[in-house]
């Protein structure tokens, strides 16, 4: 699986939740995400963050 950047709304759709709920989930992980330069306003998430988020929330790559 080749990782690429994804928008928050794409990951939210893959997780089966609204974008608002997904952003609330990410708010709980603010410290970790800030290490990659991700702020609450960031829309396009880098591959390293996508991989970590998918592992944390059980989002399968086949759903993307």
Buried (B, 14 or more C-beta within 10 A) or exposed (E): EEBEEBBBEBBBBBBEBEBEEBBEBBEEBEEBBEEEEBEEEBEEBBEEBBBBBBEEBEBEEEEB
